[in-house]
Every structure is written in structure tokens, then in C-alpha cells.
Amino acid sequence: NEYVDLLVKRELANGARRISLQSFQMNELPAVAGIITLKNGTRIAIASLHLPHTKEAALFRKVLCGAIMEQLTSQNCDGIILTGDFNMRGFEDKTTENLCGGNWKDAWKEATDTKTAKETKFTWNSRVNMYHGPENFQWTCRLDRCYVKS
């Protein structure tokens, strides 16, 4: 069994505890999660995930996101942060934002003027980052997300 830590600042470590994310469909969900308690007593559930990468996996990503969001919501915290490599395409945004009771906010959309922020829009830009080499197909996408709910 693989063990993963959720890293938190030293000041928050005493008020932190791990959340075991499991679902009836699979033993463990592809995320690491915990609850941190701030000095003022505010409890925040936080998780980082890594979902399947293909466009065809959109439905599976929806199932996984829903299961993770459900587990985080069930912790009855004051706020929730869900971040990571969602590997989502733009067409999946609305569906994901409406999972598990809705009201999930995409932090990038909330903090950015999405109409004018072309240079900060993409988390994957193989036109600039030649990960696959300059001779291969080059594309841009915002695969990573940070959702918040309170």
C-alpha cells in the first residue's frame, strides 16, 4: 500500500489530520486529503488529486470528482479546497462545478479576467514547454484546477 503525506506548514501541523478517501466502487480514490484547523477554529478540508488524462476519460473523471467531492463535503468543514491535475477539458467545467450540491468555484476563473488573460490561461502549453519536442503536435489546455467551496 502506497503512503502519501499532505504537506502543511509547521504552524498548521498540530491542527491537521488525514482524511482517508475511499469509495464503494474502488478501494482508494486518486487523491490525498486532510483537514486543517486554523487558530481561529476554522476547519478546511483540502485535497490534491490526479485524474486520468485522456479526453475519453471525461465520464470517469466526473465519477471520481463526484466521489472525492462527496467525501470532502461529508467532513462538515467551513471550507473545502480541491486542487490538482484534473486533466479536464473546458467542456467539463460546468459539470464539475455542479457536482455534489454545486457551488464549486474555479479559483482561476474567480481571480482572472478570463476574456483578457490569454497568457495565463493554460497550465499545459507545449508551444512554450517543449516537453514532447518541437517536432511533435503542439497544443494548449488548462488541465489543472483549483476548486473551492464554502
matplotlib code that plots the C-alpha trace (Angstrom):
import matplotlib.pyplot as plt

x = [0.0, 1.4, 1.7, 1.3, 1.6, -0.3, 2.2, 1.2, 3.1, 4.5, 2.1, -0.9, 0.5, -0.9, -4.4, -4.2, -5.5, -5.6, -8.8, -9.0, -10.7, -12.4, -15.4, -17.7, -16.5, -12.8, -10.6, -8.9, -9.6, -6.7, -6.2, -4.6, -6.7, -6.7, -8.4, -6.5, -7.8, -6.8, -6.0, -9.5, -11.1, -12.0, -11.8, -10.8, -10.8, -8.1, -7.2, -4.9, -5.8, -4.5, -7.1, -6.9, -5.6, -7.4, -10.3, -12.3, -11.9, -14.3, -17.1, -14.7, -13.2, -16.8, -17.4, -14.0, -14.5, -18.0, -16.8, -13.9, -16.2, -18.8, -16.2, -14.8, -18.3, -19.2, -16.4, -18.7, -15.8, -16.1, -14.4, -13.1, -10.1, -9.8, -6.8, -4.6, -4.1, -7.8, -6.7, -10.1, -11.1, -13.1, -16.3, -16.1, -16.1, -19.8, -20.5, -17.7, -18.7, -22.2, -21.3, -22.1, -24.6, -22.9, -21.5, -17.9, -15.8, -12.9, -10.2, -8.6, -12.0, -12.7, -9.3, -8.8, -10.5, -10.9, -11.5, -8.2, -5.9, -4.6, -1.0, -2.1, -4.9, -3.1, -1.4, -0.3, 1.4, 3.5, 4.2, 6.4, 7.3, 8.7, 8.1, 7.3, 9.9, 9.4, 8.7, 5.5, 2.0, 1.8, -1.3, -2.6, -5.0, -5.9, -5.6, -5.1, -7.8, -8.3, -11.9, -13.1, -16.4, -17.6]
y = [0.0, 3.4, 6.1, 9.8, 12.8, 16.0, 18.8, 21.6, 24.5, 23.7, 26.2, 24.2, 20.7, 20.3, 21.0, 18.7, 15.2, 13.0, 12.0, 8.5, 8.8, 5.6, 4.8, 1.8, 1.5, 1.3, 0.9, 4.3, 7.4, 9.1, 11.9, 12.7, 14.8, 16.2, 18.7, 21.7, 23.7, 27.4, 29.2, 30.8, 27.4, 27.4, 23.9, 23.5, 20.2, 20.2, 17.6, 17.2, 14.7, 13.3, 12.1, 10.1, 12.1, 11.2, 13.1, 9.8, 9.5, 12.5, 10.4, 8.5, 11.9, 13.0, 9.9, 10.3, 14.1, 13.4, 10.7, 12.9, 16.0, 13.9, 12.7, 16.2, 17.7, 15.0, 16.3, 19.3, 21.8, 25.6, 25.4, 23.0, 23.3, 20.6, 21.1, 19.1, 17.6, 17.2, 16.6, 18.2, 19.8, 23.0, 21.2, 19.5, 22.7, 23.3, 19.6, 19.5, 22.9, 21.5, 18.1, 17.3, 20.1, 22.6, 26.0, 24.9, 27.9, 27.6, 29.7, 30.7, 31.9, 33.8, 35.5, 36.2, 38.2, 35.1, 37.2, 39.0, 36.6, 34.7, 34.4, 32.9, 30.7, 27.5, 25.1, 23.0, 24.9, 22.7, 25.6, 27.1, 24.0, 21.5, 18.5, 16.3, 18.0, 20.8, 18.4, 17.0, 18.3, 21.5, 22.4, 24.4, 23.5, 24.2, 20.7, 21.7, 23.2, 24.5, 24.4, 26.0, 25.7, 27.3]
z = [0.0, -1.0, 1.6, 0.7, 3.0, 2.6, 3.3, 5.6, 7.2, 10.6, 12.3, 10.9, 11.6, 15.1, 13.9, 10.8, 10.3, 7.2, 5.5, 4.1, 0.8, -0.2, -2.4, -2.7, -6.3, -5.6, -2.6, -2.8, -4.7, -6.6, -4.1, -0.8, 1.7, 5.1, 7.4, 8.8, 11.7, 11.8, 15.0, 14.9, 14.8, 11.1, 9.6, 6.0, 4.1, 1.5, -1.2, -4.1, -6.9, -10.1, -12.6, -15.9, -18.8, -22.0, -23.4, -23.5, -19.7, -19.1, -17.7, -15.4, -14.2, -13.4, -11.3, -9.5, -8.8, -7.5, -5.1, -3.9, -3.5, -1.6, 0.8, 1.4, 1.8, 4.4, 6.7, 7.6, 7.4, 7.0, 3.6, 1.0, -1.4, -4.1, -6.4, -8.7, -12.1, -13.1, -16.8, -17.7, -20.9, -21.0, -21.8, -18.4, -16.3, -15.7, -14.9, -12.3, -10.8, -10.3, -8.7, -5.1, -4.5, -6.8, -5.8, -6.5, -7.6, -10.0, -8.4, -11.7, -13.1, -9.9, -9.8, -13.5, -16.2, -18.5, -21.6, -21.5, -19.6, -22.6, -21.4, -18.0, -19.3, -19.9, -17.5, -20.4, -23.3, -25.5, -27.7, -25.0, -23.0, -25.5, -23.3, -26.3, -28.5, -31.0, -33.9, -32.2, -32.2, -30.1, -28.1, -25.1, -22.4, -18.8, -17.3, -13.7, -11.5, -8.0, -6.8, -3.6, -1.7, 1.5]

ax = plt.figure().add_subplot(projection="3d")
ax.plot(x, y, z, "-o")
ax.set_aspect("equal")
plt.show()
